[in-house]
Amino acid sequence: MRLSELFTRTLRDAPADAELVSHRLAVRAGLVRPVAAGVYALMPLGWRVLRKIETILREEMDALGGQEVRLPVVQPAELWQATGRWETFGPALQKFTAESGREYALGPAHEEVIAALAAREIDSYKQLPQHLYQIQTKYRNEPRARGGLIRLREFTMKDAYSLDADDAGLDRFYPRMVAAYMRIFERAGVPVLAVEADSGAGGGGAGHEFVLVHEAGEDSCARCDSCGYAANLESAQFALPAPPPEVPLQPMQKVATPGCTTIQAVADFLGVPTRQTLKAVFFVQERPSAPGRFVFAVIRGDLEVSEVKLLRALGGGTLRAATDDEIAATGAVPGYASPLGLPPEVMVVADRSVRAGANFVAGANDAGYHLTGVNVPRDFDPPLLADIAAASDGMTCARCGRGTLHVERTVGLGHCFKLGTRYSEAAGVMYTDETGAEHPVVMGSYGIGLERLLAAIIETHHDEWGILWPKSVAPFDVHLLTLGKDPQLGEIAAQVYADLRAAGLDVLLDDRAESAGVKFADADLIGIPARLAVSGKALAAGGVEAKRRESAERVIVPLDEVAAWARG
């Protein structure tokens, strides 16, 4: 390709709203152009990179026996209604109504479609297992599209789905997929960390997320400095400190705490540490085909509730913060709420930390008053006791019991989740075994966002001048420059271009009438791994000037050796 004919061009200045290096360089190098908030066009150079990423993905999925399909972006509402996600997925699900009155969604995921198709195609154990994948457009109505290619509304995803006869089959396939993902990221040149995670909006069981540790990441993980355990922050397990020596249980008393509506204010007023208090957090759990349920979460005052853990303890659905009116309707008083004496329809969920102490301070459900000497289970016995606390930096690792958890910011690049029968039961994906008995198909879901991976590659491969593409995903193998106005230089460059192409190399030829400084700057910005410059000075020295993008060294390579050098 000749740079003079390229549809896009490089830019000297980055977009004013670009915070990440990948955003700045992707736009400046002409890889992408913004069309709307969270919607980007891939320009010729960016599309070539994405195609290289697709090649890696296809090779790894095909090696696992994957069959490529292409599923529709426009999905009928009834598929989502069958699984309950029409109501619970949230505002990211972009819904619309056709002129016929039928409701649809722009697919943010394809579990529902795969399940619906499997229900038609699978009926016998002889057809299992299956591994299907696609590379397809997704749309999520993200309220916070940001970071250039990191959080998009419209994006490309490689999503794969496994169909097995039982959990044992899924357990055999799952580690093979995790290993394939690690190879994919290694081939793309991105150092990822596989962290344990909850499936979130995908539903089903737990799994792994593949994250890039990055200070500008929107997510966080907790990693043990001893055993290497790593998990998404809200899912991370930590060990509570050893319980203090048994102390006499104090009688419960109601005390005045005027103006103390926060945990810190109550602790300061009564002269106790925050860990001696009980915090109340209010939610409404919304579930498909069920009325909303008021949830009163109780946790030690020095901890925070993990909504991921809480939702798992409650059995799924979605959570939203309760309104003041909803809180008041239960008899609780915001700022002074107590888990004691609530009506039975209120679901009280207590963190395990409430059993790791005694003589707590809790609200009295009376403005201006708290209760001291509150003990579990003497004074209240929560119907559900679970680990619902979010981990934080410095906590003790629950896996090894000796290491310390350190919190790091991350960017999520992919996921592997064991969905189990959550979708197959909803969609009627059943098969008959050797005896004729029916069973639901066991599913797994596996995804990688391509534009986000492209951004991660730039985040980890750049310098002050531009991008440094790994060979595996570079838009071209060689950037060939002509320096000077002598027509003979153009003729020699054209011959070098032809020789390189004949050798099977992709070449970007900068034949523009620009200065050497502009051409060198653009070559560094675009970041193709190998650079060759045809100039009078280099020809006089016996060849063309050759330079690797990551090196400052420049050498003269004879004309008949350029292809061998470029391959090296």
Phi and psi in degrees as a GROMACS rama.xvg file:
@    title "Ramachandran Plot"
@    xaxis  label "Phi"
@    yaxis  label "Psi"
@TYPE xy
-94.377  131.092  ARG-2
-63.8252  -28.8479  LEU-3
-65.4261  -20.935  SER-4
-102.472  -2.808  GLU-5
-64.3652  137.469  LEU-6
-63.3083  -38.9065  PHE-7
-102.741  179.112  THR-8
-144.108  162.744  ARG-9
-80.6918  157.632  THR-10
-121.588  143.551  LEU-11
-77.317  -33.4295  ARG-12
-111.273  146.254  ASP-13
-85.7655  159.244  ALA-14
-59.0666  145.298  PRO-15
-63.043  -28.6527  ALA-16
-93.1698  4.69276  ASP-17
-78.8027  116.284  ALA-18
-98.5481  -31.8145  GLU-19
-96.3051  149.74  LEU-20
-58.2158  -42.4288  VAL-21
-61.9258  -36.9905  SER-22
-66.1478  -48.1448  HIS-23
-61.404  -48.6908  ARG-24
-73.1708  -35.367  LEU-25
-62.9554  -38.5768  ALA-26
-75.8301  -45.7013  VAL-27
-63.4924  -37.2137  ARG-28
-79.8805  -4.2286  ALA-29
79.4084  22.5736  GLY-30
-75.3157  -38.4013  LEU-31
-138.979  162.216  VAL-32
-139.329  135.391  ARG-33
-71.0717  140.412  PRO-34
-112.241  -39.189  VAL-35
-156.294  173.908  ALA-36
-60.1233  119.635  ALA-37
76.7355  9.48814  GLY-38
-129.455  118.846  VAL-39
-125.475  144.934  TYR-40
-91.1727  134.306  ALA-41
-86.3945  119.435  LEU-42
-85.2832  173.521  MET-43
-50.7804  -43.5023  PRO-44
-67.9571  -43.6681  LEU-45
-64.8647  -37.6321  GLY-46
-66.6587  -35.0264  TRP-47
-64.8215  -39.4223  ARG-48
-63.8998  -45.0713  VAL-49
-62.2828  -36.3053  LEU-50
-66.2629  -35.3403  ARG-51
-64.9822  -41.1491  LYS-52
-63.5846  -41.7711  ILE-53
-58.9951  -39.6057  GLU-54
-60.4981  -44.6655  THR-55
-60.6402  -45.5419  ILE-56
-61.5738  -46.386  LEU-57
-64.4409  -41.2526  ARG-58
-61.5235  -42.2336  GLU-59
-73.121  -38.131  GLU-60
-69.8576  -40.414  MET-61
-64.4155  -34.6478  ASP-62
-64.994  -22.7445  ALA-63
-91.1753  5.24102  LEU-64
85.1311  19.6546  GLY-65
-70.3365  147.214  GLY-66
-113.366  122.747  GLN-67
-80.542  136.214  GLU-68
-130.372  174.112  VAL-69
-135.937  119.169  ARG-70
-107.612  153.598  LEU-71
-72.1171  145.152  PRO-72
-75.6393  -39.8819  VAL-73
-83.0072  120.191  VAL-74
-126.65  132.937  GLN-75
-67.3682  145.384  PRO-76
-58.2124  -34.3571  ALA-77
-63.2379  -26.6749  GLU-78
-65.3643  -42.1924  LEU-79
-75.7216  -32.2373  TRP-80
-67.2471  -33.546  GLN-81
-63.6537  -34.3592  ALA-82
-93.191  -6.3605  THR-83
86.8135  -5.27821  GLY-84
-80.3084  -8.88628  ARG-85
-60.4117  -35.7384  TRP-86
-92.7502  -31.1638  GLU-87
-100.555  -13.7371  THR-88
-65.4761  -30.691  PHE-89
100.864  -172.718  GLY-90
-68.1771  -14.8116  PRO-91
-66.3414  -19.7208  ALA-92
-80.0603  108.075  LEU-93
-82.9489  108.386  GLN-94
-99.154  152.587  LYS-95
-154.666  160.445  PHE-96
-116.929  126.371  THR-97
-73.9981  168.126  ALA-98
-59.7006  -27.6237  GLU-99
-72.6723  -11.2515  SER-100
94.8205  -5.93327  GLY-101
-78.2202  139.646  ARG-102
-93.4737  143.433  GLU-103
-137.195  169.971  TYR-104
-136.176  149.536  ALA-105
-82.6445  119.623  LEU-106
-63.2653  116.79  GLY-107
-84.8193  -12.0736  PRO-108
-161.248  171.251  ALA-109
-130.872  20.9775  HIS-110
-60.0297  -42.3755  GLU-111
-62.6685  -42.1214  GLU-112
-67.6446  -44.6716  VAL-113
-59.1841  -43.9693  ILE-114
-63.0229  -42.5771  ALA-115
-63.4649  -40.395  ALA-116
-69.7322  -40.5617  LEU-117
-63.9532  -33.529  ALA-118
-62.5259  -28.0713  ALA-119
-86.1675  -32.3255  ARG-120
-95.9821  -32.0799  GLU-121
-97.7653  126.532  ILE-122
-141.927  -6.18912  ASP-123
-135.473  151.338  SER-124
-61.557  -22.893  TYR-125
-67.0993  -18.2404  LYS-126
-90.5754  0.103295  GLN-127
-112.879  148.675  LEU-128
-85.1652  167.592  PRO-129
-134.621  147.484  GLN-130
-135.125  111.407  HIS-131
-114.812  145.614  LEU-132
-147.681  161.338  TYR-133
-147.404  162.131  GLN-134
-123.186  107.21  ILE-135
-147.445  161.091  GLN-136
-75.1488  139.702  THR-137
-122.332  156.306  LYS-138
-136.281  125.743  TYR-139
-130.162  127.696  ARG-140
-77.4216  66.5099  ASN-141
-63.0355  125.61  GLU-142
-74.2506  -17.1368  PRO-143
-127.466  52.2444  ARG-144
-59.5154  127.257  ALA-145
-160.777  173.156  ARG-146
70.3616  26.0991  GLY-147
66.2164  -111.255  GLY-148
-89.5172  -0.698825  LEU-149
-73.0799  -46.8958  ILE-150
-128.583  98.7067  ARG-151
-106.507  161.275  LEU-152
-86.7678  -48.2579  ARG-153
-106.036  129.177  GLU-154
-154.2  169.07  PHE-155
-105.177  135.902  THR-156
-132.982  139.79  MET-157
-90.972  110.164  LYS-158
-119.507  137.43  ASP-159
-126.491  155.074  ALA-160
-139.988  132.345  TYR-161
-107.75  143.693  SER-162
-124.523  117.821  LEU-163
-127.59  161.852  ASP-164
-77.3735  -25.7092  ALA-165
-157.081  175.414  ASP-166
-62.2722  -34.5619  ASP-167
-62.3906  -38.5725  ALA-168
-64.9757  -43.612  GLY-169
-63.6151  -39.9457  LEU-170
-64.1651  -30.4843  ASP-171
-74.5194  -38.9018  ARG-172
-77.8813  -37.6022  PHE-173
-53.2171  -50.238  TYR-174
-64.3251  -26.8749  PRO-175
-67.1085  -38.6282  ARG-176
-68.5567  -42.0527  MET-177
-59.4917  -43.2294  VAL-178
-63.5747  -39.5802  ALA-179
-62.6338  -39.5651  ALA-180
-63.4168  -40.8237  TYR-181
-63.2495  -37.7823  MET-182
-65.939  -40.8826  ARG-183
-58.179  -49.7342  ILE-184
-68.807  -34.1424  PHE-185
-65.3939  -43.5114  GLU-186
-64.71  -31.5173  ARG-187
-82.1451  -7.50859  ALA-188
82.7565  24.202  GLY-189
-114.113  121.6  VAL-190
-80.6029  101.428  PRO-191
-101.283  160.562  VAL-192
-117.891  128.571  LEU-193
-88.6349  115.116  ALA-194
-116.249  145.171  VAL-195
-67.5297  141.712  GLU-196
-152.815  161.386  ALA-197
-92.6279  149.722  ASP-198
-73.7342  -11.0803  SER-199
57.6376  -130.5  GLY-200
-64.0343  -16.991  ALA-201
-72.3506  -19.5956  GLY-202
72.7195  177.91  GLY-203
84.9077  -151.963  GLY-204
-92.4459  -169.73  GLY-205
-82.8967  173.291  ALA-206
-170.607  -144.813  GLY-207
-131.559  145.282  HIS-208
-111.744  146.59  GLU-209
-109.405  114.743  PHE-210
-124.271  152.02  VAL-211
-100.639  122.013  LEU-212
-70.6181  120.469  VAL-213
-154.063  133.003  HIS-214
-63.6957  -21.7659  GLU-215
-97.1699  9.51352  ALA-216
-66.9141  150.534  GLY-217
-85.0415  -22.3213  GLU-218
-104.265  175.764  ASP-219
-142.169  152.785  SER-220
-131.01  159.645  CYS-221
-113.367  128.849  ALA-222
-127.178  134.397  ARG-223
-80.3588  134.796  CYS-224
-84.1202  3.68412  ASP-225
-114.368  -55.5075  SER-226
-101.405  -7.80802  CYS-227
85.661  -0.0537362  GLY-228
-53.9315  135.41  TYR-229
-142.363  138.783  ALA-230
-152.29  152.145  ALA-231
-50.673  139.991  ASN-232
-56.0582  -43.2235  LEU-233
-73.8225  -17.8445  GLU-234
-99.5532  -12.367  SER-235
-62.0223  140.164  ALA-236
-96.1964  138.041  GLN-237
-136.681  157.962  PHE-238
-94.3273  130.012  ALA-239
-70.6369  148.524  LEU-240
-58.5102  154.094  PRO-241
-56.4905  137.442  ALA-242
-62.7983  145.921  PRO-243
-66.7213  163.019  PRO-244
-55.8709  147.147  PRO-245
-57.7377  135.326  GLU-246
-122.143  155.118  VAL-247
-61.0788  136.381  PRO-248
-74.4389  127.101  LEU-249
-80.6749  154.435  GLN-250
-70.0112  146.628  PRO-251
-75.6694  130.424  MET-252
-133.899  147.26  GLN-253
-95.5129  124.71  LYS-254
-126.98  151.03  VAL-255
-76.7328  132.717  ALA-256
-136.835  67.8084  THR-257
-61.3863  130.803  PRO-258
72.4688  8.77907  GLY-259
-97.6632  85.6921  CYS-260
-104.28  1.73467  THR-261
-121.322  159.595  THR-262
-59.3266  -45.1847  ILE-263
-64.5922  -39.7177  GLN-264
-64.8685  -41.6971  ALA-265
-64.6468  -45.4116  VAL-266
-61.3525  -43.7236  ALA-267
-65.5061  -42.0748  ASP-268
-64.9965  -40.1621  PHE-269
-93.4362  -5.26296  LEU-270
69.7373  39.2492  GLY-271
-125.388  155.734  VAL-272
-70.0268  156.599  PRO-273
-62.1072  -27.7746  THR-274
-67.3246  -10.7298  ARG-275
-92.2134  3.53315  GLN-276
-110.624  162.592  THR-277
-114.896  125.932  LEU-278
-96.22  139.999  LYS-279
-109.982  129.723  ALA-280
-129.511  132.392  VAL-281
-111.398  132.936  PHE-282
-135.695  164.489  PHE-283
-118.818  122.618  VAL-284
-89.2865  124.967  GLN-285
-112.083  128.944  GLU-286
-130.216  151.08  ARG-287
-60.1454  136.827  PRO-288
55.1572  33.1116  SER-289
-148.227  146.405  ALA-290
-67.6393  155.41  PRO-291
-60.9108  143.623  GLY-292
-119.431  127.246  ARG-293
-74.1457  129.675  PHE-294
-119.813  125.217  VAL-295
-106.962  103.302  PHE-296
-92.8187  129.083  ALA-297
-116.63  130.062  VAL-298
-147.825  155.618  ILE-299
-60.5155  144.709  ARG-300
-62.9476  -22.0513  GLY-301
-91.0711  4.23535  ASP-302
-115.573  165.2  LEU-303
-119.338  147.807  GLU-304
-76.7175  132.577  VAL-305
-92.5413  114.627  SER-306
-63.5092  -32.5736  GLU-307
-62.1544  -48.575  VAL-308
-66.748  -40.1229  LYS-309
-62.5001  -45.2369  LEU-310
-64.0183  -38.2491  LEU-311
-63.2339  -41.4108  ARG-312
-64.983  -31.4186  ALA-313
-83.6871  -10.6838  LEU-314
95.843  15.8105  GLY-315
105.997  -169.774  GLY-316
93.554  -152.564  GLY-317
-133.596  160.239  THR-318
-120.71  143.533  LEU-319
-136.186  156.315  ARG-320
-67.4685  136.195  ALA-321
-73.2338  146.926  ALA-322
-81.9455  163.909  THR-323
-59.6176  -37.8846  ASP-324
-65.0105  -40.436  ASP-325
-65.8438  -38.3508  GLU-326
-64.7552  -47.1873  ILE-327
-62.3935  -33.2692  ALA-328
-65.0174  -21.3976  ALA-329
-86.9532  -9.5951  THR-330
95.3938  -2.30756  GLY-331
-82.6208  154.123  ALA-332
-118.433  113.905  VAL-333
-53.5687  134.317  PRO-334
89.6727  -23.1168  GLY-335
-135.812  25.7531  TYR-336
-71.9072  145.144  ALA-337
-130.152  142.693  SER-338
-77.2585  -4.80294  PRO-339
-85.6668  136.725  LEU-340
75.8997  20.975  GLY-341
-83.4229  154.279  LEU-342
-64.704  154.723  PRO-343
-64.0307  -22.3937  PRO-344
-73.8368  -11.9289  GLU-345
-82.1177  126.246  VAL-346
-87.4054  109.811  MET-347
-94.4851  121.55  VAL-348
-118.555  122.016  VAL-349
-109.66  139.323  ALA-350
-72.0641  152.112  ASP-351
-58.8868  -19.1201  ARG-352
-64.6945  -22.8061  SER-353
-70.798  -15.1519  VAL-354
-94.5039  -3.98081  ARG-355
-101.556  26.6874  ALA-356
-163.109  -177.033  GLY-357
-150.643  162.238  ALA-358
56.4346  52.026  ASN-359
-77.0253  162.064  PHE-360
-102.078  127.948  VAL-361
-136.184  164.226  ALA-362
-65.1518  160.552  GLY-363
-112.254  5.74442  ALA-364
55.3244  35.5329  ASN-365
-147.219  117.848  ASP-366
-54.8544  127.773  ALA-367
89.0509  6.80119  GLY-368
-137.301  146.525  TYR-369
-129.658  166.643  HIS-370
-106.977  135.606  LEU-371
-108.88  162.169  THR-372
69.2298  30.8852  GLY-373
-83.2331  129.543  VAL-374
-134.399  144.831  ASN-375
-108.817  130.99  VAL-376
-98.2742  11.029  PRO-377
-58.5566  -46.442  ARG-378
-97.0875  -30.1623  ASP-379
-153.72  141.456  PHE-380
-118.655  97.6666  ASP-381
-62.2896  138.161  PRO-382
-66.5274  -22.6079  PRO-383
-136.675  120.431  LEU-384
-116.885  123.631  LEU-385
-154.057  169.261  ALA-386
-81.6377  103.319  ASP-387
-122.078  16.9797  ILE-388
-97.1377  139.19  ALA-389
-79.0065  138.882  ALA-390
-71.8744  157.793  ALA-391
-142.909  166.614  SER-392
-59.2006  135.373  ASP-393
94.4735  -6.56738  GLY-394
-73.2729  162.725  MET-395
-85.2365  136.262  THR-396
-65.8126  129.93  CYS-397
-77.1561  -22.8244  ALA-398
-70.94  -48.0936  ARG-399
-106.285  -19.141  CYS-400
77.2033  2.6287  GLY-401
-130.046  -28.1002  ARG-402
-78.8848  167.092  GLY-403
-108.698  136.111  THR-404
-81.7458  133.053  LEU-405
-118.886  131.503  HIS-406
-90.8064  131.909  VAL-407
-130.602  141.966  GLU-408
-75.2083  142.997  ARG-409
-139.92  159.137  THR-410
-115.76  121.405  VAL-411
-75.6579  129.445  GLY-412
-114.702  -22.5398  LEU-413
-166.655  171.524  GLY-414
-151.592  153.517  HIS-415
-131.978  123.152  CYS-416
-131.576  139.422  PHE-417
-88.309  106.168  LYS-418
-81.5497  -21.3631  LEU-419
67.1801  -135  GLY-420
-107.625  14.526  THR-421
-56.2489  -43.9027  ARG-422
-89.3807  -36.6631  TYR-423
-65.5562  -37.4946  SER-424
-67.7637  -38.8315  GLU-425
-67.9744  -36.4921  ALA-426
-96.6804  -1.36919  ALA-427
73.2536  37.7263  GLY-428
-86.3146  93.0948  VAL-429
-120.046  151.732  MET-430
-135.897  157.415  TYR-431
-102.062  138.8  THR-432
-88.4981  -169.407  ASP-433
-60.6643  -25.8025  GLU-434
-92.7033  -4.91493  THR-435
92.4766  0.706459  GLY-436
-77.3299  145.295  ALA-437
-92.5393  142.967  GLU-438
-142.215  149.83  HIS-439
-76.3137  143.224  PRO-440
-69.3505  141.565  VAL-441
-97.0831  126.52  VAL-442
-114.014  154.334  MET-443
-132.712  153.762  GLY-444
-131.385  138.449  SER-445
-144.747  123.076  TYR-446
-136.956  150.229  GLY-447
-140.312  128.346  ILE-448
-85.8252  122.315  GLY-449
-73.4565  -46.6661  LEU-450
-64.211  -36.6878  GLU-451
-66.1838  -37.9031  ARG-452
-65.8018  -40.1329  LEU-453
-57.9025  -45.3407  LEU-454
-62.9582  -40.5635  ALA-455
-64.2957  -36.054  ALA-456
-61.2108  -44.661  ILE-457
-66.1653  -40.291  ILE-458
-59.4278  -31.8589  GLU-459
-100.947  -5.08176  THR-460
-136.508  81.9417  HIS-461
-158.806  164.766  HIS-462
-137.297  -167.042  ASP-463
-68.951  -13.7135  GLU-464
-101.261  -20.2029  TRP-465
161.048  -155.385  GLY-466
-84.6207  148.9  ILE-467
-123.836  87.3521  LEU-468
-67.9008  135.183  TRP-469
-62.9709  148.285  PRO-470
-56.3602  -34.0505  LYS-471
-64.9301  -23.7095  SER-472
-127.462  5.77649  VAL-473
-62.9782  143.706  ALA-474
-64.1927  -31.3074  PRO-475
-139.122  160.844  PHE-476
-82.3218  -35.9075  ASP-477
-135.008  137.623  VAL-478
-106.946  111.603  HIS-479
-104.615  125.619  LEU-480
-116.417  142.539  LEU-481
-106.838  127.971  THR-482
-119.329  108.936  LEU-483
124.758  164.062  GLY-484
-99.1752  -6.07161  LYS-485
-63.6724  123.592  ASP-486
-56.6183  -29.089  PRO-487
-63.0615  -32.4181  GLN-488
-63.1429  -40.4511  LEU-489
-64.4469  -37.6714  GLY-490
-66.8756  -42.3729  GLU-491
-65.9079  -41.8631  ILE-492
-61.5383  -39.0702  ALA-493
-63.6935  -37.5206  ALA-494
-69.5953  -41.2378  GLN-495
-61.6098  -41.7479  VAL-496
-58.5373  -46.1121  TYR-497
-65.4875  -40.3917  ALA-498
-64.2021  -43.0876  ASP-499
-64.5021  -42.0179  LEU-500
-63.7993  -39.9802  ARG-501
-64.4986  -27.7251  ALA-502
-82.7479  3.66328  ALA-503
86.5861  18.9358  GLY-504
-102.974  141.46  LEU-505
-85.6701  130.475  ASP-506
-128.402  135.315  VAL-507
-106.702  114.446  LEU-508
-98.8589  115.8  LEU-509
-88.6028  94.5693  ASP-510
-105.068  17.2498  ASP-511
-71.7831  156.351  ARG-512
-86.2678  62.9179  ALA-513
-118.599  164.679  GLU-514
-70.8095  161.702  SER-515
-60.3428  -37.829  ALA-516
-61.6072  -43.5141  GLY-517
-65.0287  -41.9435  VAL-518
-67.9792  -41.9287  LYS-519
-64.0772  -41.0063  PHE-520
-63.1953  -43.1114  ALA-521
-67.7039  -35.6536  ASP-522
-63.5589  -42.5995  ALA-523
-66.0282  -39.3324  ASP-524
-64.7234  -47.8322  LEU-525
-69.6914  -36.5305  ILE-526
82.5807  25.0583  GLY-527
-64.2478  137.921  ILE-528
-58.2847  -37.0361  PRO-529
-118.955  135.626  ALA-530
-124.442  132.425  ARG-531
-123.226  134.183  LEU-532
-124.564  121.957  ALA-533
-94.2712  116.569  VAL-534
-144.058  161.7  SER-535
-60.4014  -40.7629  GLY-536
-63.8179  -43.8875  LYS-537
-67.7726  -40.7513  ALA-538
-63.7389  -38.4892  LEU-539
-63.9711  -29.045  ALA-540
-85.1772  -3.06143  ALA-541
112.571  12.8526  GLY-542
170.805  -140.784  GLY-543
-120.198  153.096  VAL-544
-78.2611  129.622  GLU-545
-122.643  139.301  ALA-546
-149.27  136.757  LYS-547
-83.5512  143.251  ARG-548
-60.3168  -36.3233  ARG-549
-84.453  -2.65494  GLU-550
-118.95  152.324  SER-551
-89.7085  -9.73093  ALA-552
-73.0945  134.156  GLU-553
-120.339  133.944  ARG-554
-130.554  160.589  VAL-555
-99.6677  125.198  ILE-556
-115.692  127.468  VAL-557
-57.7632  151.316  PRO-558
-57.7214  -34.9318  LEU-559
-82.6731  3.38439  ASP-560
-118.61  3.36981  GLU-561
-64.9182  -37.7633  VAL-562
-64.2498  -43.2181  ALA-563
-63.9259  -40.0375  ALA-564
-64.7083  -43.8638  TRP-565
-63.9716  -32.5281  ALA-566
-75.0518  -22.5237  ARG-567
